[in-house]
Amino acid sequence: MNDKVTKVRPAYPLGEEPNLCIPEKYNAYHRFLLGRLGTNPLVAICMNSSAANEDYSDRTINRIINASKKLGCDGWVVANVYPERATNASDLDEFNSELVDENVRIIMDFLIQNKITEVWGAWGNLGHPSLVQGRDTLLSFFKESVIRVYSFAPLTKWGQPVHPLNRSVKQNISENGKIYLSI
């Protein structure tokens, strides 16, 4: 087990267990995609992977699942600007360009294959250089492929979309609450 990841292991809400996990079996170092596929999934791009896997969730994933239900989506998918597992971003390793390249390829392949044209930007403020570089790389591909990014709250004072666990900001989880980012 990765000691950089929380030991808190909440269950998935009943009926919301993932049927998509890349890599398919638990990898202590990274996770690219996790979700429950549907014809209209909520796709969230978070900061970096934490504890959630095919068997148990984490607080961020459960918050995204609840948002997907509120929006009337029939699935949910979570990707990250940087796929390395760590509950606290300060524990991340130095930037790994090969890992980011694989992350971007997997995310873009998924979005294109599933004809997804917009995603929930849910990464919050990025304090670690690996996160910033991962975000910048991913956003350049989104711009090139005309993938729109939105937030459910005004951007933070650092110009980032609000993380789903941020309780200090009211997030309007609704179609009318979407605020699109300029990328």
C-alpha positions as CSV (number, residue, x, y, z in Angstrom):
1,M,0.0,0.0,0.0
2,N,1.1,3.5,-0.8
3,D,1.8,5.4,2.5
4,K,1.2,8.7,0.8
5,V,-2.6,7.8,0.5
6,T,-5.2,8.1,3.2
7,K,-6.3,5.0,5.0
8,V,-10.0,6.2,5.0
9,R,-11.9,3.8,2.8
10,P,-15.6,4.8,2.4
11,A,-17.9,2.6,0.3
12,Y,-19.3,3.6,-3.0
13,P,-23.0,4.7,-2.9
14,L,-25.1,1.6,-3.7
15,G,-25.3,1.1,-7.4
16,E,-22.4,3.5,-8.1
17,E,-19.5,1.1,-8.0
18,P,-17.1,1.7,-10.8
19,N,-17.0,-0.3,-14.0
20,L,-14.1,1.6,-15.5
21,C,-10.7,1.7,-13.9
22,I,-7.4,2.4,-15.7
23,P,-5.2,0.6,-14.8
24,E,-7.8,-2.2,-14.3
25,K,-6.3,-3.5,-11.1
26,Y,-5.1,-1.4,-8.2
27,N,-1.8,0.4,-8.8
28,A,-0.3,1.9,-5.7
29,Y,1.5,4.6,-7.7
30,H,-1.1,6.0,-10.1
31,R,-4.6,5.9,-11.5
32,F,-5.7,7.4,-14.8
33,L,-9.4,6.9,-15.0
34,L,-12.1,5.7,-12.6
35,G,-15.8,5.8,-13.1
36,R,-19.2,4.2,-13.8
37,L,-19.9,4.5,-17.5
38,G,-23.2,5.6,-18.8
39,T,-24.5,7.3,-22.0
40,N,-24.3,10.7,-20.2
41,P,-21.6,10.6,-17.5
42,L,-20.3,13.6,-15.5
43,V,-16.6,13.8,-16.3
44,A,-14.5,15.6,-13.6
45,I,-10.9,16.5,-13.9
46,C,-9.5,16.6,-10.4
47,M,-6.0,17.3,-8.9
48,N,-4.3,13.9,-8.5
49,S,-5.4,10.4,-7.5
50,S,-5.9,9.4,-3.9
51,A,-7.2,6.2,-2.4
52,A,-10.2,5.3,-4.6
53,N,-10.0,2.2,-6.7
54,E,-12.2,-0.5,-8.1
55,D,-13.1,-1.7,-4.5
56,Y,-13.6,1.4,-2.4
57,S,-14.1,5.1,-2.9
58,D,-12.8,8.3,-1.3
59,R,-14.5,11.6,-0.2
60,T,-13.8,13.4,-3.5
61,I,-15.2,10.6,-5.6
62,N,-18.3,10.3,-3.5
63,R,-18.9,14.1,-3.8
64,I,-18.6,13.7,-7.6
65,I,-21.0,10.8,-7.6
66,N,-23.5,12.9,-5.7
67,A,-23.1,15.8,-8.2
68,S,-23.6,13.4,-11.1
69,K,-27.0,12.3,-9.6
70,K,-28.0,15.9,-8.9
71,L,-27.3,16.7,-12.6
72,G,-29.3,13.7,-13.8
73,C,-26.2,12.0,-15.3
74,D,-26.3,8.2,-15.7
75,G,-22.6,7.8,-14.8
76,W,-19.5,9.5,-13.6
77,V,-15.8,9.5,-14.6
78,V,-12.9,11.0,-12.7
79,A,-9.5,11.8,-14.3
80,N,-6.8,14.0,-12.8
81,V,-4.3,16.7,-14.1
82,Y,-1.6,14.4,-12.6
83,P,-2.2,10.7,-12.0
84,E,0.2,10.0,-9.2
85,R,-1.5,8.8,-6.0
86,A,-1.1,11.0,-2.9
87,T,-3.7,12.4,-0.5
88,N,-1.6,15.5,0.1
89,A,-0.1,17.1,-3.0
90,S,3.0,18.0,-1.1
91,D,3.9,14.3,-1.0
92,L,4.0,14.0,-4.8
93,D,7.3,13.0,-6.5
94,E,9.1,15.2,-9.0
95,F,7.4,15.7,-12.4
96,N,7.3,12.7,-14.6
97,S,6.7,13.7,-18.2
98,E,6.2,10.1,-19.4
99,L,3.4,9.7,-16.8
100,V,1.8,12.9,-17.9
101,D,2.0,11.9,-21.6
102,E,0.2,8.6,-20.8
103,N,-2.4,10.4,-18.6
104,V,-3.2,12.9,-21.4
105,R,-3.4,10.1,-24.0
106,I,-5.8,8.0,-21.9
107,I,-8.0,11.0,-21.1
108,M,-8.1,12.3,-24.6
109,D,-8.8,8.9,-26.1
110,F,-11.7,8.4,-23.6
111,L,-13.2,11.8,-24.3
112,I,-13.0,11.5,-28.0
113,Q,-14.3,7.9,-28.1
114,N,-17.2,8.8,-26.0
115,K,-17.9,12.1,-27.8
116,I,-17.5,14.2,-24.6
117,T,-17.1,17.9,-25.4
118,E,-17.0,19.4,-21.9
119,V,-15.6,18.4,-18.5
120,W,-16.0,19.7,-14.9
121,G,-12.7,21.4,-13.9
122,A,-12.4,20.3,-10.3
123,W,-8.7,20.5,-9.5
124,G,-8.7,23.4,-7.1
125,N,-5.5,25.4,-6.3
126,L,-2.4,23.6,-7.5
127,G,0.6,24.0,-5.2
128,H,2.9,21.4,-6.5
129,P,4.9,21.9,-9.8
130,S,3.9,18.4,-11.1
131,L,0.2,19.4,-10.8
132,V,0.8,22.7,-12.6
133,Q,2.7,21.0,-15.5
134,G,0.1,18.3,-15.7
135,R,-2.7,20.8,-15.9
136,D,-1.0,22.9,-18.5
137,T,-0.3,19.9,-20.7
138,L,-3.9,18.6,-20.4
139,L,-5.4,22.0,-21.0
140,S,-3.4,22.5,-24.2
141,F,-4.9,19.3,-25.6
142,F,-8.4,20.3,-24.5
143,K,-7.9,23.6,-26.3
144,E,-6.7,21.9,-29.5
145,S,-9.6,19.4,-29.4
146,V,-12.2,22.0,-28.4
147,I,-13.0,20.4,-25.0
148,R,-14.7,23.0,-22.8
149,V,-14.0,23.1,-19.1
150,Y,-16.4,24.5,-16.5
151,S,-16.6,25.1,-12.8
152,F,-19.7,25.2,-10.5
153,A,-18.4,28.2,-8.6
154,P,-16.4,31.4,-9.4
155,L,-12.7,30.6,-9.9
156,T,-10.4,30.8,-6.8
157,K,-8.3,34.0,-6.3
158,W,-5.5,32.0,-8.1
159,G,-7.7,31.6,-11.1
160,Q,-8.4,27.9,-10.6
161,P,-11.8,26.0,-10.5
162,V,-12.9,25.0,-7.1
163,H,-12.2,21.5,-5.8
164,P,-15.4,19.4,-5.0
165,L,-14.4,19.2,-1.3
166,N,-14.1,22.9,-0.9
167,R,-16.8,23.9,1.6
168,S,-15.8,27.6,1.9
169,V,-17.3,28.3,-1.5
170,K,-21.0,27.7,-2.5
171,Q,-20.9,25.5,-5.6
172,N,-24.1,25.6,-7.8
173,I,-24.2,22.0,-9.0
174,S,-26.7,22.6,-11.9
175,E,-26.7,23.1,-15.6
176,N,-27.3,26.8,-15.0
177,G,-24.4,26.9,-12.5
178,K,-21.7,26.1,-15.0
179,I,-19.1,28.8,-15.4
180,Y,-16.9,28.1,-18.4
181,L,-13.1,28.7,-18.2
182,S,-11.1,30.5,-20.9
183,I,-8.4,28.1,-21.9
